[in-house]
Amino acid sequence: MPRRRSPPGGLTSPAADVYATAALARGADALDWLATLDGHAALLVDATGRARTTPNWPGTRLATSLHLG
């Protein structure tokens, strides 16, 4: 059975939704913009399945670009 827990760093679902919507609206520069948000990390997957992260994403030193799918 799934466990419920609080979001990391106290980020609420509505705030996450706002950032996700804004990133989608920003288009190509979304990752650069997300990287400026202090205290937040992001992982974006594009239409080809390529995953990219902000520099502070956990494990970024191991892989900053993956191909999913």
N, C-alpha and C positions, 0 to 999 in steps of 0.2 A: 504494500500500500504506500502511495507517495506520502512524503512528509512535508509538512508546511514549515517554512522558516522565513525569517525576515530577509528582505533584499539586501545585498551587500552594500555597505556604506550608507544605509538608511535611505537609499533611493526608492522612491515610491513608484508604483506602476504608472500613475498619471504623469509624473516627471519623466519617466522612461519613454512613455508614449509621445510626449512633447518633443523630446530629443530625437526619437526615431522619425517622427513626422517631419521635423525641421531638416534632418539629414537627407531624407528622401527629396524634399523640395529643393535643397541646395544642389543636388546632382553631383557632378564630378568633383567638386571641392569639399564634399561632405566630410571626408576623412580628415582633411586639414583643419576644418572647423571643429570637428569633434575633439581633435588633439588639443585645442585651446581651452577646453572645459576643464578647469582645475578639479582634480579629484575624481575624474571619470575616465574610464577606458572603454574602447569600442572595438568591435570586430564586425566588419561589413563583408557581405558576400555579394559579388556582382552577378549579372545575368549569365555569365559563362561558368559560374561556380568558383571563381577565384576569391579567396578570402584574404582580406587585408586588415591590419590592426593599427591602432594608435600605438605610439612608442611605449606607452606604459601598460600595455596589455600583458597580463601574466604569461611568462614563457616567451616573450618577444625575442629574446636573445637566441632562442633555439630555432624559431621559424617566424619570419615576419610576413611571409607570403606562402600560402598553401593553395592547392587546387582541390576542391571538394567536388566529387561527382564524377 
